[in-house]
Protein backbone atom coordinates (compact mmCIF):
# COMPACT_ATOMS: atom_id res chain seq x y z
CA UNK A 1 0.00 0.00 0.00
CA UNK A 2 1.37 3.41 -0.96
CA UNK A 3 2.51 5.69 1.85
CA UNK A 4 0.38 8.79 2.48
CA UNK A 5 3.05 11.37 3.27
CA UNK A 6 0.46 13.90 4.40
CA UNK A 7 -0.30 11.76 7.46
CA UNK A 8 3.31 11.24 8.47
CA UNK A 9 5.22 12.94 11.27
CA UNK A 10 8.95 13.28 10.67
CA UNK A 11 11.63 14.51 13.06
CA UNK A 12 14.86 16.02 11.68
CA UNK A 13 17.72 16.33 14.19
CA UNK A 14 20.82 18.30 13.22
CA UNK A 15 22.73 20.98 15.11
CA UNK A 16 23.52 22.97 11.95
CA UNK A 17 20.56 25.38 11.53
CA UNK A 18 20.92 25.96 7.79
CA UNK A 19 21.04 22.25 6.98
CA UNK A 20 18.24 21.32 9.41
CA UNK A 21 15.93 24.10 8.26
CA UNK A 22 16.64 23.39 4.60
CA UNK A 23 15.95 19.66 4.91
CA UNK A 24 12.79 20.23 6.95
CA UNK A 25 11.51 22.73 4.38
CA UNK A 26 12.30 20.34 1.52
CA UNK A 27 10.45 17.47 3.20
CA UNK A 28 7.42 19.67 3.81
CA UNK A 29 7.44 20.70 0.15
CA UNK A 30 7.52 17.00 -0.79
CA UNK A 31 4.24 16.38 1.00
CA UNK A 32 5.18 15.23 4.50
CA UNK A 33 2.43 16.37 6.83
CA UNK A 34 4.43 17.42 9.87
CA UNK A 35 8.17 17.88 10.11
CA UNK A 36 9.51 18.68 13.57
CA UNK A 37 13.05 19.85 14.25
CA UNK A 38 15.53 19.00 17.01
CA UNK A 39 18.68 21.02 17.60
CA UNK A 40 20.73 18.18 19.09
CA UNK A 41 20.57 14.52 20.06
CA UNK A 42 19.09 15.03 23.51
CA UNK A 43 16.39 17.30 22.06
CA UNK A 44 15.59 14.58 19.51
CA UNK A 45 15.12 11.99 22.27
CA UNK A 46 12.85 14.35 24.18
CA UNK A 47 10.68 15.07 21.12
CA UNK A 48 10.51 11.42 20.04
CA UNK A 49 9.64 9.97 23.45
CA UNK A 50 6.04 9.26 24.36
CA UNK A 51 4.46 10.50 21.14
CA UNK A 52 3.86 9.25 17.62
CA UNK A 53 6.81 9.90 15.36
CA UNK A 54 6.94 7.91 12.13
CA UNK A 55 10.48 8.74 10.99
CA UNK A 56 13.49 10.15 12.82
CA UNK A 57 16.38 11.51 10.75
CA UNK A 58 19.50 11.88 12.90
CA UNK A 59 22.80 13.56 12.21
CA UNK A 60 25.74 11.56 13.55
CA UNK A 61 27.73 14.40 15.12
CA UNK A 62 25.56 16.41 17.52
CA UNK A 63 26.14 18.07 20.89
CA UNK A 64 24.74 16.76 24.18
CA UNK A 65 24.01 13.38 22.59
CA UNK A 66 25.43 12.03 19.34
CA UNK A 67 23.31 10.35 16.69
CA UNK A 68 24.22 6.78 17.63
CA UNK A 69 23.33 7.27 21.31
CA UNK A 70 20.20 9.21 20.37
CA UNK A 71 19.11 6.37 18.07
CA UNK A 72 19.66 3.86 20.86
CA UNK A 73 17.60 5.92 23.30
CA UNK A 74 14.77 6.49 20.82
CA UNK A 75 14.57 2.88 19.67
CA UNK A 76 14.46 1.71 23.29
CA UNK A 77 12.01 4.33 24.57
CA UNK A 78 8.45 3.67 25.65
CA UNK A 79 6.27 4.95 22.80
CA UNK A 80 3.06 4.68 24.87
CA UNK A 81 1.36 2.38 22.37
CA UNK A 82 2.76 4.00 19.25
CA UNK A 83 4.81 2.02 16.77
CA UNK A 84 8.54 2.70 17.12
CA UNK A 85 9.80 5.22 14.56
CA UNK A 86 11.94 4.32 11.59
CA UNK A 87 15.41 5.75 12.24
CA UNK A 88 17.57 7.06 9.39
CA UNK A 89 21.16 8.11 10.07
CA UNK A 90 22.17 11.12 8.01
CA UNK A 91 25.90 11.78 7.89
CA UNK A 92 29.03 12.25 5.84
CA UNK A 93 30.64 9.16 7.38
CA UNK A 94 30.42 5.63 6.00
CA UNK A 95 33.25 3.80 7.80
CA UNK A 96 32.28 0.21 8.76
CA UNK A 97 32.47 0.78 12.52
CA UNK A 98 30.20 3.82 12.26
CA UNK A 99 27.66 1.96 10.13
CA UNK A 100 27.73 -1.04 12.47
CA UNK A 101 27.24 1.18 15.53
CA UNK A 102 24.29 2.94 13.88
CA UNK A 103 22.67 -0.36 12.98
CA UNK A 104 23.19 -1.77 16.46
CA UNK A 105 21.58 1.37 17.90
CA UNK A 106 18.41 0.88 15.83
CA UNK A 107 19.01 2.78 12.59
CA UNK A 108 17.66 1.00 9.53
CA UNK A 109 19.18 3.20 6.85
CA UNK A 110 22.32 5.23 6.46
CA UNK A 111 22.46 8.05 3.89
CA UNK A 112 25.01 10.73 3.05
CA UNK A 113 24.34 14.41 3.56
CA UNK A 114 24.77 14.93 -0.16
CA UNK A 115 21.60 12.89 -0.81
CA UNK A 116 18.92 14.78 -2.75
CA UNK A 117 15.73 15.41 -0.70
CA UNK A 118 13.64 13.60 -3.33
CA UNK A 119 15.83 10.50 -2.97
CA UNK A 120 15.55 10.66 0.82
CA UNK A 121 11.77 11.01 0.54
CA UNK A 122 11.59 7.92 -1.68
CA UNK A 123 13.75 6.02 0.80
CA UNK A 124 11.37 6.99 3.62
CA UNK A 125 8.42 5.75 1.56
CA UNK A 126 10.21 2.45 0.96
CA UNK A 127 11.19 2.02 4.60
CA UNK A 128 7.64 2.60 5.79
CA UNK A 129 6.19 0.24 3.19
CA UNK A 130 8.64 -2.40 4.36
CA UNK A 131 8.63 -1.46 8.04
CA UNK A 132 10.72 -3.89 10.02
CA UNK A 133 13.27 -4.42 7.26
CA UNK A 134 16.82 -3.12 7.39
CA UNK A 135 18.46 -1.23 4.54
CA UNK A 136 21.82 -1.02 6.29
CA UNK A 137 24.11 -3.90 5.45
CA UNK A 138 26.05 -4.37 8.67
CA UNK A 139 29.72 -4.66 7.70
CA UNK A 140 32.12 -7.29 8.92
CA UNK A 141 34.59 -5.91 11.44
CA UNK A 142 37.49 -7.52 13.26
CA UNK A 143 36.40 -8.41 16.79
CA UNK A 144 38.53 -6.67 19.40
CA UNK A 145 38.47 -7.55 23.07
CA UNK A 146 37.88 -4.61 25.44
CA UNK A 147 41.60 -4.61 26.31
CA UNK A 148 42.63 -4.64 22.65
CA UNK A 149 40.27 -1.73 22.01
CA UNK A 150 41.93 0.19 24.87
CA UNK A 151 45.37 -0.56 23.45
CA UNK A 152 44.25 0.63 20.01
CA UNK A 153 42.90 3.91 21.41
CA UNK A 154 46.18 4.53 23.22
CA UNK A 155 48.07 3.62 20.07
CA UNK A 156 46.13 6.20 18.05
CA UNK A 157 46.80 8.76 20.80
CA UNK A 158 50.55 8.23 20.35
CA UNK A 159 51.15 6.44 23.64
CA UNK A 160 54.23 4.19 23.68
CA UNK A 161 54.12 0.54 24.74
CA UNK A 162 55.96 1.38 27.96
CA UNK A 163 53.47 4.15 28.74
CA UNK A 164 50.57 1.80 27.95
CA UNK A 165 51.82 -0.61 30.60
CA UNK A 166 51.73 2.17 33.18
CA UNK A 167 48.33 3.52 32.10
CA UNK A 168 46.69 0.08 31.97
CA UNK A 169 48.44 -1.32 35.03
CA UNK A 170 49.87 -4.32 33.20
CA UNK A 171 53.37 -5.50 32.36
CA UNK A 172 55.21 -4.38 29.19
CA UNK A 173 55.26 -8.03 28.09
CA UNK A 174 51.45 -8.20 28.35
CA UNK A 175 51.19 -5.00 26.31
CA UNK A 176 53.35 -6.61 23.62
CA UNK A 177 51.05 -9.66 23.64
CA UNK A 178 48.00 -7.43 23.15
CA UNK A 179 49.74 -5.51 20.38
CA UNK A 180 50.67 -8.74 18.61
CA UNK A 181 47.07 -9.98 18.81
CA UNK A 182 45.76 -6.58 17.67
CA UNK A 183 48.11 -6.43 14.69
CA UNK A 184 47.10 -9.94 13.67
CA UNK A 185 43.38 -9.12 13.76
CA UNK A 186 43.92 -5.93 11.76
CA UNK A 187 46.23 -7.65 9.29
CA UNK A 188 49.07 -5.19 9.91
CA UNK A 189 52.66 -5.35 11.11
CA UNK A 190 53.32 -2.07 12.87
CA UNK A 191 51.89 0.92 14.76
CA UNK A 192 51.45 3.18 11.72
CA UNK A 193 49.53 0.55 9.77
CA UNK A 194 47.37 -0.22 12.84
CA UNK A 195 46.44 3.46 13.19
CA UNK A 196 45.60 3.56 9.48
CA UNK A 197 43.35 0.50 9.89
CA UNK A 198 41.61 2.09 12.89
CA UNK A 199 40.84 5.17 10.80
CA UNK A 200 39.74 3.09 7.81
CA UNK A 201 37.33 1.02 9.88
CA UNK A 202 35.95 4.13 11.59
CA UNK A 203 36.85 3.44 15.20
CA UNK A 204 38.69 6.77 15.41
CA UNK A 205 35.62 8.63 14.13
CA UNK A 206 33.41 6.97 16.75
CA UNK A 207 35.86 7.84 19.52
CA UNK A 208 35.92 11.46 18.34
CA UNK A 209 32.12 11.63 18.25
CA UNK A 210 31.74 10.24 21.76
CA UNK A 211 34.52 12.49 23.07
CA UNK A 212 32.81 15.56 21.60
CA UNK A 213 29.50 14.59 23.22
CA UNK A 214 31.27 14.11 26.57
CA UNK A 215 32.91 17.54 26.37
CA UNK A 216 29.61 19.27 25.56
CA UNK A 217 27.86 17.44 28.42
CA UNK A 218 30.47 18.95 30.76
CA UNK A 219 29.98 22.45 29.36
CA UNK A 220 33.27 22.39 27.46
CA UNK A 221 33.86 23.37 23.84
CA UNK A 222 33.20 20.61 21.31
C-alpha positions as CSV (number, residue, x, y, z in Angstrom):
1,X,0.0,0.0,0.0
2,X,1.4,3.4,-1.0
3,X,2.5,5.7,1.9
4,X,0.4,8.8,2.5
5,X,3.0,11.4,3.3
6,X,0.5,13.9,4.4
7,X,-0.3,11.8,7.5
8,X,3.3,11.2,8.5
9,X,5.2,12.9,11.3
10,X,9.0,13.3,10.7
11,X,11.6,14.5,13.1
12,X,14.9,16.0,11.7
13,X,17.7,16.3,14.2
14,X,20.8,18.3,13.2
15,X,22.7,21.0,15.1
16,X,23.5,23.0,11.9
17,X,20.6,25.4,11.5
18,X,20.9,26.0,7.8
19,X,21.0,22.3,7.0
20,X,18.2,21.3,9.4
21,X,15.9,24.1,8.3
22,X,16.6,23.4,4.6
23,X,15.9,19.7,4.9
24,X,12.8,20.2,7.0
25,X,11.5,22.7,4.4
26,X,12.3,20.3,1.5
27,X,10.4,17.5,3.2
28,X,7.4,19.7,3.8
29,X,7.4,20.7,0.2
30,X,7.5,17.0,-0.8
31,X,4.2,16.4,1.0
32,X,5.2,15.2,4.5
33,X,2.4,16.4,6.8
34,X,4.4,17.4,9.9
35,X,8.2,17.9,10.1
36,X,9.5,18.7,13.6
37,X,13.1,19.9,14.2
38,X,15.5,19.0,17.0
39,X,18.7,21.0,17.6
40,X,20.7,18.2,19.1
41,X,20.6,14.5,20.1
42,X,19.1,15.0,23.5
43,X,16.4,17.3,22.1
44,X,15.6,14.6,19.5
45,X,15.1,12.0,22.3
46,X,12.8,14.4,24.2
47,X,10.7,15.1,21.1
48,X,10.5,11.4,20.0
49,X,9.6,10.0,23.4
50,X,6.0,9.3,24.4
51,X,4.5,10.5,21.1
52,X,3.9,9.3,17.6
53,X,6.8,9.9,15.4
54,X,6.9,7.9,12.1
55,X,10.5,8.7,11.0
56,X,13.5,10.2,12.8
57,X,16.4,11.5,10.7
58,X,19.5,11.9,12.9
59,X,22.8,13.6,12.2
60,X,25.7,11.6,13.6
61,X,27.7,14.4,15.1
62,X,25.6,16.4,17.5
63,X,26.1,18.1,20.9
64,X,24.7,16.8,24.2
65,X,24.0,13.4,22.6
66,X,25.4,12.0,19.3
67,X,23.3,10.4,16.7
68,X,24.2,6.8,17.6
69,X,23.3,7.3,21.3
70,X,20.2,9.2,20.4
71,X,19.1,6.4,18.1
72,X,19.7,3.9,20.9
73,X,17.6,5.9,23.3
74,X,14.8,6.5,20.8
75,X,14.6,2.9,19.7
76,X,14.5,1.7,23.3
77,X,12.0,4.3,24.6
78,X,8.4,3.7,25.7
79,X,6.3,5.0,22.8
80,X,3.1,4.7,24.9
81,X,1.4,2.4,22.4
82,X,2.8,4.0,19.3
83,X,4.8,2.0,16.8
84,X,8.5,2.7,17.1
85,X,9.8,5.2,14.6
86,X,11.9,4.3,11.6
87,X,15.4,5.8,12.2
88,X,17.6,7.1,9.4
89,X,21.2,8.1,10.1
90,X,22.2,11.1,8.0
91,X,25.9,11.8,7.9
92,X,29.0,12.2,5.8
93,X,30.6,9.2,7.4
94,X,30.4,5.6,6.0
95,X,33.2,3.8,7.8
96,X,32.3,0.2,8.8
97,X,32.5,0.8,12.5
98,X,30.2,3.8,12.3
99,X,27.7,2.0,10.1
100,X,27.7,-1.0,12.5
101,X,27.2,1.2,15.5
102,X,24.3,2.9,13.9
103,X,22.7,-0.4,13.0
104,X,23.2,-1.8,16.5
105,X,21.6,1.4,17.9
106,X,18.4,0.9,15.8
107,X,19.0,2.8,12.6
108,X,17.7,1.0,9.5
109,X,19.2,3.2,6.8
110,X,22.3,5.2,6.5
111,X,22.5,8.0,3.9
112,X,25.0,10.7,3.1
113,X,24.3,14.4,3.6
114,X,24.8,14.9,-0.2
115,X,21.6,12.9,-0.8
116,X,18.9,14.8,-2.8
117,X,15.7,15.4,-0.7
118,X,13.6,13.6,-3.3
119,X,15.8,10.5,-3.0
120,X,15.5,10.7,0.8
121,X,11.8,11.0,0.5
122,X,11.6,7.9,-1.7
123,X,13.8,6.0,0.8
124,X,11.4,7.0,3.6
125,X,8.4,5.8,1.6
126,X,10.2,2.5,1.0
127,X,11.2,2.0,4.6
128,X,7.6,2.6,5.8
129,X,6.2,0.2,3.2
130,X,8.6,-2.4,4.4
131,X,8.6,-1.5,8.0
132,X,10.7,-3.9,10.0
133,X,13.3,-4.4,7.3
134,X,16.8,-3.1,7.4
135,X,18.5,-1.2,4.5
136,X,21.8,-1.0,6.3
137,X,24.1,-3.9,5.4
138,X,26.1,-4.4,8.7
139,X,29.7,-4.7,7.7
140,X,32.1,-7.3,8.9
141,X,34.6,-5.9,11.4
142,X,37.5,-7.5,13.3
143,X,36.4,-8.4,16.8
144,X,38.5,-6.7,19.4
145,X,38.5,-7.5,23.1
146,X,37.9,-4.6,25.4
147,X,41.6,-4.6,26.3
148,X,42.6,-4.6,22.6
149,X,40.3,-1.7,22.0
150,X,41.9,0.2,24.9
151,X,45.4,-0.6,23.5
152,X,44.3,0.6,20.0
153,X,42.9,3.9,21.4
154,X,46.2,4.5,23.2
155,X,48.1,3.6,20.1
156,X,46.1,6.2,18.1
157,X,46.8,8.8,20.8
158,X,50.5,8.2,20.4
159,X,51.2,6.4,23.6
160,X,54.2,4.2,23.7
161,X,54.1,0.5,24.7
162,X,56.0,1.4,28.0
163,X,53.5,4.1,28.7
164,X,50.6,1.8,28.0
165,X,51.8,-0.6,30.6
166,X,51.7,2.2,33.2
167,X,48.3,3.5,32.1
168,X,46.7,0.1,32.0
169,X,48.4,-1.3,35.0
170,X,49.9,-4.3,33.2
171,X,53.4,-5.5,32.4
172,X,55.2,-4.4,29.2
173,X,55.3,-8.0,28.1
174,X,51.4,-8.2,28.3
175,X,51.2,-5.0,26.3
176,X,53.3,-6.6,23.6
177,X,51.1,-9.7,23.6
178,X,48.0,-7.4,23.1
179,X,49.7,-5.5,20.4
180,X,50.7,-8.7,18.6
181,X,47.1,-10.0,18.8
182,X,45.8,-6.6,17.7
183,X,48.1,-6.4,14.7
184,X,47.1,-9.9,13.7
185,X,43.4,-9.1,13.8
186,X,43.9,-5.9,11.8
187,X,46.2,-7.6,9.3
188,X,49.1,-5.2,9.9
189,X,52.7,-5.4,11.1
190,X,53.3,-2.1,12.9
191,X,51.9,0.9,14.8
192,X,51.5,3.2,11.7
193,X,49.5,0.6,9.8
194,X,47.4,-0.2,12.8
195,X,46.4,3.5,13.2
196,X,45.6,3.6,9.5
197,X,43.4,0.5,9.9
198,X,41.6,2.1,12.9
199,X,40.8,5.2,10.8
200,X,39.7,3.1,7.8
201,X,37.3,1.0,9.9
202,X,36.0,4.1,11.6
203,X,36.9,3.4,15.2
204,X,38.7,6.8,15.4
205,X,35.6,8.6,14.1
206,X,33.4,7.0,16.8
207,X,35.9,7.8,19.5
208,X,35.9,11.5,18.3
209,X,32.1,11.6,18.3
210,X,31.7,10.2,21.8
211,X,34.5,12.5,23.1
212,X,32.8,15.6,21.6
213,X,29.5,14.6,23.2
214,X,31.3,14.1,26.6
215,X,32.9,17.5,26.4
216,X,29.6,19.3,25.6
217,X,27.9,17.4,28.4
218,X,30.5,19.0,30.8
219,X,30.0,22.4,29.4
220,X,33.3,22.4,27.5
221,X,33.9,23.4,23.8
222,X,33.2,20.6,21.3
